[in-house]
Amino acid sequence: MNNTYFDTARTEIMPWLPGRVSRLLDVGCGTGATTDAVRKARDVIWAGGIEYLPSVAEQAAPLFDRLWVGDAAQQPLEETISPGSLDLVLCLDVLEHMVDPWSMVQRLGGMLAPGGRLIVSVPNIRNYRFIWRLLTRGDFRYRDFGLLDRTHLRFFVRETAIELAVSGGLSLVHAGSVQRLKPYELRGILNALSFGRLDTFFAKQWLIVAEKPA
């Protein structure tokens, strides 16, 4: 098991938090590192989490007021979370593992309060390294981690990631690469010369922020 995957706080979401985060749900929460970071930045009164792996959920439990263990799509979330009651929902590298992530996003959208935000990250199947291997080697072999993680059931590019995030009746706030290119490296130079148009090939993951209309 790659502990870093479950333990790393996703600090790239911090600039996109809503001003008020009193209630949040972290779908695919890992050990709770990201929720812990949000608690330190906002006055969180209640935090819920969902984690598929029992051994990881056990480590996360102290950080959450309510923790569901198992398949997120099968959890009776509505028994605990009222419609329009959440300020923040996190779905960070989890929706691509679901059979029907669109239905899940629609459920989550109904739980957000006006002005509440859904923050999603998904891998970018249009990444240049994957395309190069596919074209030159015919390589579409699944692996233990990364873009072709063998547990990935769905694949996204920027446009379809946006469609997923707003499918619950939300409005788009931001859609960009999780990773920032360094201006002095070749990829950064090429992206600057293309006025950002190559970002769709260089991005490893997309970070999508969507908001519930007031």
C-alpha positions as CSV (number, residue, x, y, z in Angstrom):
1,M,0.0,0.0,0.0
2,N,1.3,3.5,-1.0
3,N,1.0,5.4,2.3
4,T,1.9,8.7,0.7
5,Y,-1.2,8.4,-1.5
6,F,-3.5,8.3,1.6
7,D,-1.5,10.6,3.9
8,T,-0.8,13.6,1.7
9,A,-2.8,16.8,2.4
10,R,-4.0,18.2,-0.9
11,T,-3.0,21.8,-0.2
12,E,-3.6,22.9,-3.8
13,I,-7.3,23.2,-2.9
14,M,-6.7,25.8,-0.2
15,P,-7.0,28.9,-2.4
16,W,-10.4,27.5,-3.6
17,L,-12.1,27.0,-0.3
18,P,-15.3,29.0,0.3
19,G,-15.0,31.7,2.9
20,R,-17.2,29.7,5.3
21,V,-16.6,26.0,5.8
22,S,-18.6,24.9,8.9
23,R,-19.7,21.5,7.4
24,L,-17.8,19.4,4.9
25,L,-17.7,16.0,3.4
26,D,-14.5,14.4,2.2
27,V,-15.2,11.6,-0.3
28,G,-12.2,9.3,-0.5
29,C,-10.7,10.9,2.6
30,G,-7.7,8.6,3.1
31,T,-6.3,9.2,6.5
32,G,-7.9,12.6,6.7
33,A,-4.8,14.8,6.0
34,T,-6.7,17.1,3.7
35,T,-9.7,17.5,6.0
36,D,-7.2,18.3,8.8
37,A,-5.7,21.1,6.7
38,V,-9.1,22.5,6.1
39,R,-9.9,22.4,9.8
40,K,-6.8,24.5,10.4
41,A,-7.9,27.1,7.8
42,R,-11.6,27.3,8.6
43,D,-13.9,27.0,11.6
44,V,-15.2,23.5,10.8
45,I,-18.0,22.4,13.1
46,W,-18.8,19.1,11.5
47,A,-16.7,16.9,9.1
48,G,-17.8,13.7,7.4
49,G,-15.6,11.4,5.5
50,I,-15.9,8.3,3.3
51,E,-13.0,5.8,2.9
52,Y,-13.1,2.6,1.0
53,L,-10.3,0.8,2.8
54,P,-11.0,-0.2,6.5
55,S,-7.4,-0.1,7.5
56,V,-7.0,3.5,6.2
57,A,-10.4,4.5,7.6
58,E,-9.3,3.4,11.1
59,Q,-6.5,5.9,10.9
60,A,-8.9,8.7,9.7
61,A,-11.6,8.1,12.3
62,P,-10.3,10.6,15.0
63,L,-10.5,13.5,12.5
64,F,-14.1,13.0,11.5
65,D,-17.5,13.4,13.3
66,R,-19.0,10.8,11.0
67,L,-17.0,8.3,8.9
68,W,-18.5,5.9,6.4
69,V,-16.4,2.8,5.3
70,G,-16.8,1.1,2.0
71,D,-18.1,2.1,-1.5
72,A,-19.2,5.7,-1.4
73,A,-22.1,5.1,-3.8
74,Q,-23.6,2.6,-1.4
75,Q,-23.5,4.7,1.8
76,P,-26.8,6.1,3.2
77,L,-25.4,9.6,3.4
78,E,-28.8,11.3,3.3
79,E,-29.7,9.7,6.7
80,T,-27.1,12.0,8.3
81,I,-26.6,14.9,5.8
82,S,-29.6,17.1,5.1
83,P,-30.1,18.7,1.7
84,G,-28.4,22.0,1.4
85,S,-26.4,21.6,4.6
86,L,-22.7,21.3,3.4
87,D,-20.3,24.2,2.6
88,L,-17.7,22.0,1.0
89,V,-17.5,18.6,-0.7
90,L,-14.1,17.1,-1.6
91,C,-13.8,14.4,-4.3
92,L,-10.0,14.3,-4.8
93,D,-8.8,11.4,-7.1
94,V,-11.8,9.3,-6.2
95,L,-14.5,9.8,-8.9
96,E,-12.5,7.9,-11.6
97,H,-12.8,4.8,-9.4
98,M,-16.6,4.8,-9.5
99,V,-18.9,3.0,-11.8
100,D,-21.3,6.0,-12.1
101,P,-19.5,9.1,-10.8
102,W,-22.2,11.3,-12.5
103,S,-24.9,10.0,-10.2
104,M,-22.6,10.5,-7.2
105,V,-22.0,14.1,-8.1
106,Q,-25.7,14.7,-8.5
107,R,-26.3,13.4,-5.0
108,L,-23.5,15.5,-3.6
109,G,-24.8,18.6,-5.4
110,G,-28.1,18.4,-3.6
111,M,-26.2,18.4,-0.2
112,L,-24.4,21.7,-0.9
113,A,-25.7,24.9,0.6
114,P,-26.0,28.0,-1.7
115,G,-22.4,29.2,-2.2
116,G,-21.1,25.8,-1.2
117,R,-18.4,24.3,-3.3
118,L,-17.5,20.9,-4.8
119,I,-13.8,20.5,-5.5
120,V,-12.8,17.6,-7.8
121,S,-9.5,16.3,-9.0
122,V,-9.2,13.6,-11.7
123,P,-6.3,12.3,-13.9
124,N,-6.0,13.7,-17.4
125,I,-6.1,10.9,-20.0
126,R,-4.8,13.5,-22.6
127,N,-1.4,13.8,-20.9
128,Y,1.4,13.7,-23.4
129,R,3.3,10.8,-21.8
130,F,0.3,8.6,-22.0
131,I,-0.4,9.6,-25.6
132,W,3.3,9.1,-26.6
133,R,3.4,5.6,-25.1
134,L,0.1,4.7,-26.8
135,L,1.1,6.0,-30.2
136,T,4.7,4.7,-30.2
137,R,4.4,1.5,-28.2
138,G,0.7,0.7,-28.2
139,D,0.9,0.8,-24.4
140,F,-2.4,0.7,-22.6
141,R,-1.4,-1.6,-19.8
142,Y,-2.9,-1.1,-16.4
143,R,-0.5,-0.5,-13.4
144,D,-0.6,-0.4,-9.7
145,F,-0.8,3.4,-9.6
146,G,-0.8,6.5,-11.8
147,L,-2.9,7.4,-14.8
148,L,-3.6,3.7,-15.7
149,D,-4.2,2.6,-12.1
150,R,-5.9,-0.8,-12.5
151,T,-8.7,0.4,-10.2
152,H,-9.6,3.4,-12.6
153,L,-13.0,2.8,-14.2
154,R,-13.5,6.2,-15.8
155,F,-11.2,8.5,-17.8
156,F,-11.4,12.2,-18.3
157,V,-10.1,15.1,-20.2
158,R,-10.6,18.8,-19.1
159,E,-13.9,19.2,-20.9
160,T,-15.5,16.0,-19.6
161,A,-14.1,16.6,-16.1
162,I,-15.9,20.0,-16.1
163,E,-19.1,18.3,-17.3
164,L,-18.8,15.9,-14.4
165,A,-18.3,18.5,-11.8
166,V,-21.2,20.7,-12.9
167,S,-23.6,17.8,-13.5
168,G,-25.2,18.3,-10.0
169,G,-26.5,21.7,-11.0
170,L,-23.4,23.7,-10.0
171,S,-21.6,26.5,-11.7
172,L,-18.0,26.3,-12.8
173,V,-15.5,28.4,-10.8
174,H,-12.2,27.1,-11.9
175,A,-10.7,24.4,-14.1
176,G,-6.9,24.0,-14.3
177,S,-4.0,21.8,-13.9
178,V,-3.2,20.5,-10.4
179,Q,0.6,20.7,-11.1
180,R,2.2,24.0,-11.9
181,L,4.8,24.1,-14.6
182,K,8.1,25.7,-13.8
183,P,8.7,28.7,-16.2
184,Y,12.3,27.7,-16.9
185,E,11.7,24.0,-17.7
186,L,11.0,23.0,-21.3
187,R,7.3,22.2,-20.7
188,G,6.8,25.6,-19.1
189,I,8.5,27.4,-22.0
190,L,6.5,25.5,-24.6
191,N,3.3,26.2,-22.7
192,A,4.0,29.9,-22.5
193,L,4.8,30.1,-26.2
194,S,1.5,28.4,-27.0
195,F,-0.3,30.9,-24.7
196,G,-1.4,28.0,-22.4
197,R,-2.9,25.9,-25.2
198,L,-0.5,23.0,-24.4
199,D,-1.7,22.8,-20.8
200,T,-4.3,20.2,-21.9
201,F,-1.4,17.9,-22.8
202,F,1.0,18.7,-19.9
203,A,-1.5,18.4,-17.1
204,K,-1.4,15.2,-15.1
205,Q,-4.6,16.0,-13.1
206,W,-7.4,18.5,-13.5
207,L,-8.6,20.5,-10.5
208,I,-12.2,21.5,-11.0
209,V,-14.1,23.8,-8.6
210,A,-17.8,24.2,-8.9
211,E,-20.2,26.2,-6.8
212,K,-23.9,25.9,-5.8
213,P,-25.7,29.0,-7.1
214,A,-27.0,31.3,-4.4
